[in-house]
Structures are given as structure tokens and as C-alpha cells.
């Protein structure tokens, strides 16, 4: 530990390379190279033989090669390459998805869309996902907006769109330009399983026979939905002046912030920066990106649940200069993870706390 704790926050963590932008630029560059190499290998495998002889054998060869590459892609979608998932060993993406789509969460699609929302798994987070009803642009604007801080490969937003049935505005930001490049690449190529259509899922909703017309519209809408996810390079710790001046084009100033803001380890990375004041600034700035009444969902593996609560509930919220009524963050809920006991102590490898700005 680098410093002692004061009355308002826990003890600072020691600096690490994971707290540097250079580390993450290299991290995501490696993934982009991995994708490019796979695409080249697939293209090379599908190139027909120059002599055109033994057509049947060539076709069989291509088929076998394709099957091989499909297997490799499955491995890729799993965890074979860095940057493809976050806290996957704890099943965090699925657990957060289930938390945000359960009936008890006020902004879950089952509550905001009502009868306009199609079927899906129990709690909205099942494998089958949710069939979407076509909404007008005006109706979409009324649906909860989501900001993903430190979006990485952008797969969490795709997961919320596909599996969760969230149809409102979605923005993923990251201070790593390579992260944004990766997220946009996966958005176009859909090389992550979060982007697969329901018809590609085993037993997915898209294969159901009931409601053919609605199903067709839903699938078309789902395809279009990927393009509606916006990915932008943005440094949360270096943009307060820009925010105050109303110059951030994707920020919903008219609503006072996003309905839901996600942090999936970004605070962890900030906590490992050499500049300790950045860790102290982050909770208040991130809380200011949430509209009053909205929710900030923080997932961490570097801090205990109690420490995350202390960091964020003690923060001065907002980025508006002179705002005397900026509110505060209070604990609204928690995501439950498997607990373990070691050395007489009980704990969990990751924690997720949902705060509400009041």
C-alpha cells in the first residue's frame, strides 16, 4: 500500500503498469493484430487452387478448413485472446446483465417497455435474449440511456442490447484509442459472441415459429441496433472543462446525465495510477455523468465491496461548477458472487455495487 487511509477513503493502492495508458494501448493493439491475423488466415484458406483440378477435393478441403476456423473463432470468443472479456472467470458480464434486467431494477426493459417487449430468459438475462419491437426514434429517446466507462471491446453494450433488450441510446467511451478501434471493429465484423444474432444461438428466439411478422421485425431491428451503439475516445479525468462547456456531443445534457453508467474495472485501473489524486477525483466525476435518480454500477476486483462503497458514497458528485445541489451516491443494490473462505476470512474475488444518484 502506498499511503495511509484518511477519514473519507480507503488506503491507496501501489502504482502499477495497469494504471498507464500505454499498457492498455498495447493490450488492445495485440487483440487487433490477433483479429487481423485470423481474418487473413481465413481468407487464405478460402482461396481456390490455381489449377482448378480436383474440384471436389478442393471444396472438401475448404470445408474442413472452415470448420477448423469456426472452432478457432469459438475459442476466440471465449477467452483465447486478451481483451475479449472482463472478469469472465467470475461470470461478471452475465451477472451484471441479470441484475440490470430483473424485475426489481426500475430501468429494466420489462419495466420500461412493458408489453412491447418480447420473450426472453428468466429475469431478462437468459440465453435466448429478448425480441425487440420496432420503436420510433421518439420512443427510443424515452428508453434508458447507457454509458459504458472504459468500454474495452464494447461487448457489454452489445450484450445489453441483444440479451437484455435495452433499446435506448448507448455510448461506450475509453481513453485508449485502440480500445475504441477494437470496439468499432467488432461492431462491424461481429467477431464476439455478444454480437451473434438470435438465429445463430442454439435454440434462440429467432428460431421460434410463433409471431412470424413480429419476429422478423425484431430481428431486423436487432441487426440495426448494433450501428446505434456509439464508441468514442474520451478521457474522463481530462474532460471536466469540456463537459462544463457543453461540448461533449454524445452527453445527454437535456436529461442531466445518463440513466445508467457502467464501470467494469475502470476505477480499478485509475486506482493504480501514479497520481493518487486521480483516484480521489474519479468517483465524483463518474457520479456526475449519471442523471439524478439514475444508477452507477461499479465492478471491481481491486477493492472490497465495503471499500467501493466508501469511495463512492463519500465523493462530491458532479462536474457542474457552482452546483450546490449536485446530490450524492447511495447504495441501491449489490450483485451476488460466490464467496470463499481462506485463512479464516470470507470474501469474493470481485464485487459489483449499484449506486443511485439522489
MOTA-V324565 format. One record per backbone hydrogen bond with DSSP energy under -0.5 kcal/mol. CO is the residue of the C=O (numbers start at 1). NH is the residue of the N-H. Records with the same first field share a line. If there is no record, write none. Layout:
BEGIN
CO=NH + NH
END
This chain:
BEGIN
9=6
12=2 + 3
16=19
17=20
20=24
21=25
22=26
23=27
24=28
25=29
26=30
27=31
28=32
29=33
30=34
31=35
32=36
33=37
34=38
35=39
36=40
37=41
38=42
39=43
40=44
41=45
42=46
44=47
54=58
55=59
56=60
57=61
58=62
59=63
60=64
61=65
62=66
63=67
64=68
65=69
66=70
67=71
68=72
69=73
70=74
71=75
72=76
73=77
74=78
75=79 + 80
81=84
87=90 + 92
88=91
91=95
92=96
93=97
94=98
95=99
96=100
97=101
98=102
99=102
102=105
104=106
105=108
108=111 + 112
109=113 + 114
113=116
114=117
119=131
121=124
122=125
126=129
128=205
131=118
136=140
137=141
138=142
139=142
140=143
145=260
146=171
147=149 + 262
148=151 + 173
149=264
151=154
154=158
155=159
156=160
157=161
158=162
159=163 + 164
160=165 + 166
162=130
169=146
170=230
171=148
172=232
173=150 + 151
174=234
175=177
176=180
177=181
178=182
179=183
180=184
181=185
182=186
183=187
184=188
185=189
186=190
192=195
193=196
197=200 + 201
198=201
201=203 + 204
204=207
205=208
211=215
212=216
213=217
214=218
215=219
216=220
217=221
218=222
219=223
220=224
221=225
222=226
223=226 + 227
224=227 + 228
225=228
226=229
228=170 + 230
230=172
232=174 + 234
234=236
235=238
236=239
239=243
240=244
241=245
242=247
243=246
247=249
248=251
251=253
252=255 + 256 + 257
253=256
258=291
259=295
260=147
261=297
262=149
263=299
265=269
266=270
267=271
268=272
269=272
270=273
272=16
274=276
275=278 + 279
276=279 + 280
277=281
278=282
279=283
281=285
282=286
283=287
284=288 + 318
285=289
286=289
287=290
289=258
291=294
294=357
295=261
296=298 + 355
297=263
298=353
299=265
300=351
304=308
305=309
306=310
307=311
308=312
309=313
310=314
312=315
315=317
320=323
322=324
323=326
327=317
328=358
330=356
333=354
335=352
340=347
342=345
345=342
347=340
351=300
352=335
353=298 + 355
354=332 + 333
355=296
356=330 + 358
357=293
END
